[in-house]
Amino acid sequence: MAFVLTAAALYFTLYTFEPFRMGSKAYLYCLGFAATVPFLLGFALEKWNGGKLVKTISATACVAAVVSLVLLAVIRGDLLAQQLVNSNPVVIFDMRSPAPPPPETDFYRTTLVLLRLVMALLAIAMDFAAALALHEAWRTGSDSTEDWGQLETRLTELLGRKIALAYEVISLQDEPAIFINRFWSSFYRTMLSHTMRAAMTKLLLVAIAVSTFMGRRAVAESQLNLVIAVDLTQSVAFHAPGEPSEFQKNIDAVTKLLAQVPSSSLVTIIGITDQSFALPDILLSATVPDDPGYFGERLTVARTELARAWKSRCERLQPSFSRTDILGALLLASELFAVQSSALHWELIIFSDMQNSTTELNLGTPSEITRFSEALMQTRSPTVRLRGIEVYVLGVDFTGKSIGYWQKLRDCWALYFKDVGAYLRSYSVLRERPRIEP
């Protein structure tokens, strides 16, 4: 018992010294501290041999242990209450309603004093218990006779001589068999050494290659590269009476989307202008940390900061550009994906009416859409590379256009994304990103 408690005290002492980064010297300090306190207390009990002192220390250790268990139960209760408070919301608001503020947790602040008191009481209980165990071991292991030490030394010497003689006799008896076994062992080892060495070398190379591949895959699987393109042109400035404009609906949809990004994500928001690629407009770029926190508090704070930064950036945004360069925005997105090519998952979310209107390509009429589709079917080497990218085209309004025009434009873009190697997951007038099951 004394050994177990001393080992526990050593571990906790090492845990205390760990933030100071003292290196190997900390082990010597901690070992001396963990062994000194129980030894000195046990030595004091042995020399003083006071019954009252033993009872006092025993009662103190018992009370400290019981109180620490009660405090740990209180901390566990606070932990359960905190988990119940931070459960998933039962009401999901749409993007027109203000999102409720994220729940704040004060679990660490309220339990910090209790945890410090628990650690102090446990240290007292362990050190006192180790001293009592050491005192009891000395008391039961000692003898009242004056020559006990000499007898013990003599017995140890006799046992050592007996073991040495027995070992010598058995060694002489087994020497012929040992010689034969060593001979055949050396023979087989020499015969198989080259074969085994070559096989182990190949196995080691394969293991290194597999571990390297799996390590890179594990790092990549924890990353999401998300690019969001927002239309900043006059074609989305229309609004119905009493309703926000299509541009404002897109801004609100982006805000709601930022409040749902997972951990370990790279988020980049670009603007669709009249020269989206020649004069790129990076509206926001941020990285969500890998660690979401025990209660998800780090991820909640990261999402809140993303939404706050985006709202601050949107205060100066207006749909002021006269032309819409969708193809330039797609080319810019392909460049951004190429920079972060180690991610496992890539997503491109576009909030626009998809009516490209530049001097090179104007999709304002069905005839232009048909001409662009025919050109796509004849071209085999697209300039934009979005292979493996999941694309979501949302908020595709068709104000002033017919349903047939909207469907023809959708088919045209579906053919385009297929030609560049992307996966068109959604093309809708709605602004909710559908949930895609793997």
C-alpha positions, -999 to +999 in steps of 0.1 A: +000+000+000+028+024+008+044+017-026+012+022-045+004+055-027+040+067-032+038+059-069+005+079-071+021+108-053+050+107-078+026+108-107+007+138-094+039+156-086+051+151-121+018+164-134+022+195-112+058+201-125+048+195-162+038+231-171+073+244-159+091+222-185+121+213-163+130+183-184+147+153-168+155+172-136+118+172-128+118+134-124+145+136-097+127+164-078+094+146-080+108+113-070+125+128-039+094+147-030+071+117-033+094+095-012+105+120+014+070+129+028+058+094+035+093+084+048+096+113+072+060+109+085+065+071+090+099+078+107+083+103+130+056+078+139+082+051+145+104+072+167+076+090+187+055+058+189+025+078+201-009+062+199-027+095+199-005+108+170-013+077+149-051+081+157-050+118+148-032+112+115-055+083+106-086+103+114-073+133+094-065+111+064-099+094+066-118+127+067-097+142+038-104+111+017-142+112+024-145+149+018-126+146-015-149+119-026-180+140-018-164+170-037-157+148-067-194+137-066-204+174-067-181+180-097-197+150-115-231+164-108-221+198-123-206+180-153-239+161-159-259+193-155-236+211-180-241+183-205-279+186-202-278+224-206-256+221-238-279+196-255-291+202-290-318+229-295-354+217-299-363+247-322-346+254-355-351+290-368-351+298-405-327+324-418-352+352-415-354+349-377-325+360-355-304+331-344-304+326-306-270+333-289-248+303-283-250+289-248-222+299-225-207+275-200-192+284-167-184+249-157-147+254-154-151+286-134-176+272-109-157+239-103-122+253-101-123+260-064-137+225-057-111+209-079-083+226-061-097+216-027-101+180-039-064+179-051-052+192-017-073+168+003-063+139-019-026+148-014-030+149+024-049+116+024-024+098+002+007+110+020-008+103+055-020+068+043+014+060+028+031+070+061+007+049+081+013+019+058+050+023+061+048+026+099+027-005+100+051-024+078+080-014+100+061-023+132+051-058+120+084-066+103+107-057+132+117-080+161+124-071+197+156-093+199+189-074+197+206-099+173+178-099+147+199-079+122+228-103+125+206-133+122+190-119+091+223-111+076+236-146+083+205-162+069+209-142+037+245-153+033+235-190+038+207-188+013+230-172-012+256-199-008+229-226-011+216-210-043+252-207-057+259-244-050+227-255-065+233-235-096+268-249-100+256-285-096+227-280-121+251-262-146+275-291-145+247-316-151+232-297-180+265-287-196+265-315-223+229-307-233+236-270-234+266-275-257+246-296-282+217-271-282+241-241-287+257-259-316+225-266-335+211-231-326+242-214-341+239-237-372+203-229-379+207-192-370+236-189-395+216-207-422+185-185-418+201-151-409+204-138-445+169-149-455+153-134-424+173-102-427+161-097-463+125-105-453+125-081-424+140-053-445+112-056-470+085-058-443+100-027-426+098-008-459+062-018-465+053-009-429+069+026-433+051+032-466+017+021-452+021+042-420+031+073-440+001+069-463-023+063-434-008+093-415-013+116-445-049+102-450-057+108-413-046+144-416-065+150-448-097+134-435-100+160-408-100+190-432-128+207-453-120+233-479-151+254-484-153+282-510-185+304-511-191+327-540-216+356-535-231+376-564-223+413-561-239+424-594-270+444-601-288+414-614-296+403-578-307+437-566-344+430-573-367+428-544-405+422-541-426+447-522-422+442-485-394+417-490-356+420-488-337+420-520-323+388-535-288+401-526-298+405-490-313+370-489-280+357-502-260+376-475-283+361-448-279+326-462-242+329-460-244+341-424-265+310-416-241+288-434-211+301-414-229+292-382-229+255-392-193+250-405-176+220-389-143+220-371-110+217-390-123+238-420-108+264-443-135+289-453-130+314-481-158+338-494-153+355-528-173+380-546-188+376-581-181+409-599-176+421-635-140+409-634-141+380-609-108+365-619-088+395-632-096+416-601-104+390-574-124+401-544-117+379-513-144+390-489-134+367-460-109+339-453-106+320-420-097+287-405-118+268-380-096+250-354-094+212-351-103+211-314-141+218-309-137+218-271-151+194-245-186+209-247-181+223-282-174+257-268-144+264-290-163+255-322-193+277-310-169+307-304-153+301-338-187+301-356-197+333-337-165+351-347-170+340-383-206+354-384-195+386-367-167+392-391-190+384-421-217+409-409-190+435-404-178+430-439-213+430-454-220+465-441-200+479-470-212+455-497-237+466-524-248+449-556-232+476-577-215+458-606-232+460-640-219+427-654-217+392-640-185+371-644-195+336-633-168+319-652-141+341-637-154+333-602-152+295-610-116+299-622-107+318-590-123+290-570-102+264-588-071+283-579-081+285-542-088+247-542-054+240-557-037+260-528-053+237-502-051+204-521-044+182-490-080+185-478-102+154-481-135+173-489-140+203-512-172+222-515-181+252-537-214+270-528-226+297-552-253+323-544-262+338-578-288+339-605-261+323-628-268+347-657-233+352-669-231+386-687-197+395-701-183+405-735-171+369-740-203+351-728-238+365-723-264+340-711-293+364-711-312+347-739-321+311-747-302+312-780-270+322-762-275+293-737-279+269-766-248+281-783-228+278-751-241+243-745-230+232-780-196+247-774-193+227-742-201+194-760-174+201-786-147+212-762-125+185-746-100+206-726-118+230-702-099+259-687-114+254-653-104+224-632-129+214-605-124+177-605-139+161-573-154+193-561-190+192-548-210+222-561-241+238-547-258+265-567-284+282-545-307+312-547-310+310-586-339+334-590-353+340-625-370+374-621-383+386-655-375+352-671-397+322-679-395+288-662-384+273-695-354+297-696-345+288-660-346+250-668-325+255-699-299+275-679-298+248-653-292+221-679-264+242-694-246+247-661-251+210-652-233+201-685-206+226-677-199+213-642-198+177-656-173+188-682-149+203-656-152+172-634-173+186-606-203+171-589-234+194-591-253+184-559-279+211-560-293+238-583-322+255-567-340+288-561-339+280-524-309+289-503-308+259-480-278+236-485-293+200-488-278+173-466-259+149-488-254+114-472-220+097-481 
